[in-house]
Amino acid sequence: MDKLFDNPWFIKILALLLAVLLYSSIPHTSSKFTDVNVPGEQSTETIKDIPVKVYYDTENLVVSGIPNTVDVTIKGPITHVQSAKALKNFEVYVDLTNAKIGKQKVKLKIRDLSDKLTATMKPTSVTVNVQEKITQEFKVEAEFNSEQIADGYSAGQPVVEPNKVRITGAKSDVDQITYVKATLAVNGDLKSTTTKEAQIQVLDKSLNKLNVTIEPETVKVTIPIKANSKTVPINIVKKGTPPEGVTIESIELDETEAKITGSESVLDSTESVRVEVDLSKITENTTLTLPVIISNGVTKVSPQLVKATVVVKKEEPKTETKTNAEVQKTISAIPLNIQGLAENVTAEINDPADQSVNLVVNGPSESVNELGPDDFTVTIDLSGLNEGTHDVDIQVKGPTDVEWTSDKSTANITITDNA
């Protein structure tokens, strides 16, 4: 070994071997590596309600039959599928730029979708109808519910502003137009002239709504409303006979005319209204407040109450010796009771307003002096009366040994059906 190490060539060869060994143990960055393709995970998703865009001459044509949306099923690498589903950055469209007028079958197309994805649509094709677009002018008819006109009022001819509109659509649709209506919707009964905006409806002869464009879409509708009324005289109707020894010299009313409201036919047939004076209850000069009685069909009268001044002449009674002297007494606020009211209806007493009457009682002092409101029964019988306003005779029952006079002979009541 000493001889080998002393030999310079041995040392050179050994150094060369060590250098080669050291070189081969060091990695070299300049070496080329081959990429290995590992297939990614595939996925399929259905994206619902993708809008469909249509490309055509919108100024001169109308297209029908295109669905608003379609469902698109996409398939491909899961990352691309998820991105497309989240962003929806693709378009479903129908190209009708060169379409001819008439019915034709066209395919739905998709674009701006990644080339790594495949897509199918449902439906894949549709039958469309390409028609000429036309514009025509139509007169608008106003429409309202005549039953909403309050009793005693009438409606004039409605005024529509503007009274014509321009309607644009497919020629086949425009040719079917039968009605162009502006329907006025109001709440409650109409008692005065009403103006409101109304939506226009375009209908065919079967009252089906047509798919057209209306300009303007709303119009202003005015319905003139007026009250049906006239002035008639108030007649005095005498009922009964005056008590013995009493002569009626005059009856005068503070109002001699009344204004009545109702339908035109009722007004034409009504020449007067009346007040009724019960002469049997009048014993001295008095002023009565009486209701104005109207005929059926008249919905309103003004005034509703009038004052009647009654002047009487009394004969001097024969002087007689009485152990029990005759006296007179006024009994006030005797309540008015209702009888004969049918089920499911209510009655409201309009007059007398305090729902009571006052009695002037005549008779022997020992009987009259002890009398009070509880000794009399005052009623009105509503049997057989229908819904509406009525004048009903007031009936008074009391002791048989006295006589009385009521300040009210009739009551004005309103019956309402609650069914």
Secondary structure by P-SEA (a helix, b strand, c coil): cccccccaaaaaaaaaaaaaaaaaacccccbbbbbbbbbcccbbbbbcccbbbbbcccccccccccccbbbbbbbccaaaaaaaaaaccbbbbbbcccccccbbbbbbbbccccccbbbbccccbbbbbbbbbbbbbbbbbbbcccccccccccccbbbbcccbbbbbccaaaaaacccccbbbbbccccccbbbbbbbbbbbccccccccccccccbbbbbbbbbbbcbbbbbbbbbccccccccccccccccccbbbbbccaaaaaacccccccccccccccccccccccccccccccccccbbbbbbbbbbcccccccccbbbbbbbbcccbbbbccccccbbbbbcccccccccccccccaaaaaacccccbbbbbbbccccccbbbbbbbbbccccccccccccbbbbbbbbcc
